[in-house]
């Protein structure tokens, strides 16, 4: 199994060989859209960035094969969960928790964790974390 030296790059192990990575951070959505439009149809692409990259990929002709939620971010990934019922259920019940040492708004954060454990699909809509969309340019 290949490894990467940098911890923040380990998410690349999820990508099939030959996948083109397009970064779609909040300030660069326009540039990412142009990069996606420039790709030839049939090429495998991974759109990575904030939660809006899912919509960006769909809008620019990427047929998603699978998606991942990365928490807390791609720069410091603690957990990467496939967007499907069973992986999200396992993630919310086994991994997701309030960070240690959090005193401010602890009750509110704990309530959010309990809600996500009850409805794991809400993680996909949560305004936290990053996303990875792997698909084919159509």
Secondary structure, DSSP 8 states (H G I E B T S, - for coil): ----SSGGGGGGGGS-TT-EEEEE-GGGHHHHHHHHHHS-TT-EEEEEESTTHHHHHHHTTEEEEEEEEEES-STT-SEEEESSHHHHHHHHHHT----TT--TTHHHHHHHHHHHHHSTTHHHH-SSSEEEEEEEE-
